[in-house]
Amino acid sequence: MEAQVHGQVATGWEPVREAFEENFVSRGEVGASVCVTHEGTTVVDLWGGSVDREGTPWESDTLVTVFSSTKGGVALCAHLLADRGELDLDAPVAEVWPEFATRGKEQVTNKMMLNHTAGVPTFADPLPEMAAVDWDLMCDRLAAEEPWWEPGTRNGYHMLTFGWTAGELVRRVSGRSLGEFFAAEVAGPAGADFHIGLDEAEHHRVAKVIPYKARPGEEFGEFTRALLADRESLQNKAWMNQGGFDPNAPSTWSAEIGGGGGVANARGMALAYRGAATGSFVSAGQTRRMSRVSVATERDATLLLPTRFGEGFMLSMDNRRRPFGDTDSAIIGVNAFGHVGAGGSIGFADPDLGMSMGYAMNKMGKGILLNDRGQSVVDAAYRCAGATDSASGSWV
């Protein structure tokens, strides 16, 4: 469907607008926004489509749940504290959160809490219905959980639990809740409309998510097949045992769910990462640490596909040529870091190019990482910034 696109594009960045418009014409986009900053200046700021199937316009300040793109905001908090010398990422978690260091988790480090190797990607036993909006309950349950593997020996995506493994470190070290610290120290100074815990007075701006609807006879990847085949599988529990997490519930918007409940738009995410892209957010050494591969595998214990993570961030992941299973990918720069959200949103920084970017939408796509809508605007932005090739698995 065709949709009216609004906003501004700097000279030389028109291909991003063309790719964004094409998403509405041929890729099923309903409502979305895209924003790019380059060397500190906003060069693309676009929005368009509608917040619902009835055609209510998507406005310049429309927000939407960005799922795991929220994790990047949590990681920015952790690295800011690390850069200030308040959080030692290499220290045992027992020094910050002693209650967690039990039942086989005694050797977990703060870094493991960020890079998905801590061994608590989900909960073995059912959670109460509204557990996801109860911070203390979720942290207590995580502390009591036995790890699914020996911590540090493998990685498995901590789908929702990341919000508490990493978020509780931020809370304990800073003395403020995750959402308060993020607002005061990351989003606020950046002027970013990005929230981990949205004030009720702003709920009217949130577009509801439109779930992905599979076509009859559609083939699914290994992750989906595993969760459908076995209720006791890690995959089923990670997807189904989420304590009532609902991306369209006002209670979720208000809660501080750092693993997937953040509310933002593309501009908010691009501005949140702008300082990291230009080197003004943390020291050069900390920026390099954010870019660094912390863990990589050919078979993520949760997602069942190859993944690459920094400490809290997703890095470029290229599964386009896998001969079997999922081909979910997120192709960004070789030293870029950020996070994808379920259905296809993304926010990231690329310090090599001084570029930050956000893309947010209400209609979810298939898969765990980016789909063709998000990747198309990311690719266009990289070409405009001077990158020439992504065949290696990252834009260079």
Beta strands, then each sheet from edge to edge (+ up, - down):
strand 1: 5-9
strand 2: 31-38
strand 3: 41-49
strand 4: 63-65
strand 5: 194-195
strand 6: 206-207
strand 7: 263-264
strand 8: 295-297
strand 9: 307-309
strand 10: 337-341
strand 11: 345-350
strand 12: 355-361
sheet 1: 1+ 3- 2+ 12- 11+ 10-
sheet 2: 5+ 7- 4+ 6+
sheet 3: 8+ 9-
end
